[in-house]
Amino acid sequence: MRNHAFSPSVIIVGASLAGAAAAIELGRRGASVLLLDKAIFPRRKPCGEGLSARGRSELERLGVSSAELRSIGREVGGYHIEYRGKVIEVADSGGLIGVPREKIDDLVLRQALRCEGVSLQSGAALSSITRRCGGFEVAWTGGSAMSEFLIIADGVNSRSARLLGLTTPTVVNPRYGSSSAWRITAGSLRPFVTVVLVTGGEVYITPLLDGRCNISVLGMRELVQRASHVDYIRNLLERVPLLAGLKWKSIGTPLGAGPINSGYRGSEIGGAFLVGDACEALDPSGGFGMTHALLSGRIAAECVGRALGGTPLEGELHRYALERENAVRDMRGFTRMTVMMMGSTLGRTVLPAAARIGLMSLFSHAAHAPPRGSLVGRVLRFFG
């Protein structure tokens, strides 16, 4: 138990990917960091469990080796999209990998806790955050702490942001999501993310190791509510020709979330840095949630590190907003294009032709491993 006398250099609320990435970067700079999280790790959370090549590069930068990642994940080569009995192939050689969220969270968090000066208080439900002269007072069940710097990494429905007065943005055409863990007991999935376009949304099947897969359902509230029942998902899968012959066993209760496309909330509030979904929840259809978490956490920590060294905080908050926007813009553009192509009648009509001439593969590869300055990259950034 900690008391009010504890004053770390930085308090990070949320110890998942964004918070742990920030802790690693700050720990390397010699800062004392307190990670707070209401959860007990490892734990499952709603996630599509696909990580892009950019996310893998961030992990390596944080000290997680390719071998460690491959030991818990399965390489995938793109997307197979099933619509009305036809299969649309979108190849992507950019380094996609399917990885269980609880395992990658645990991997990055353990890396953070190896850093001298980084500590974790789990099971810490926040009770208040108060802006004081010279910093923030953060209180949770059983303790409190003061720090000059605060990083908010507690997700799309961030309690920390609300405690500081930031309201959840209004969502136009809200989409919802659920994810569940499954094991294939007969047959095997090919090394591609299988996407099934259905009325009201999409179903994503991401292959993992040892016959496991993640099944995510994104779209209208009514569709996601039906997908909260295991029998509905199983019956849906058994009707898809692309998945014929496979047998499915549920190994996890579906977890729901929403709205999942809450958009941009802002990068800072009251001198605190917002990272990951607390800052911007990209629609999961693009597969960039974990990548954005790692990128934004690391960029925020670099800015906090400079502020700890004496540069003005206001300037670093502004710098963080600009650098994060520059890093996320093409990912946001690809996500918006993906939702348009797979979520609208017009988009679903055009999608086969766009895939056949290789256009979708070009955009996918550019988003997952962006070639700066290319025409495709500029188009993505325009849509972002």
Summary of the structure (lengths in Angstrom):
residues: 384
radius of gyration: 20.6
end to end distance: 44.3
largest distance: 64.2
contacts: 1378
relative contact order: 0.17
helix: 39%
strand: 27%
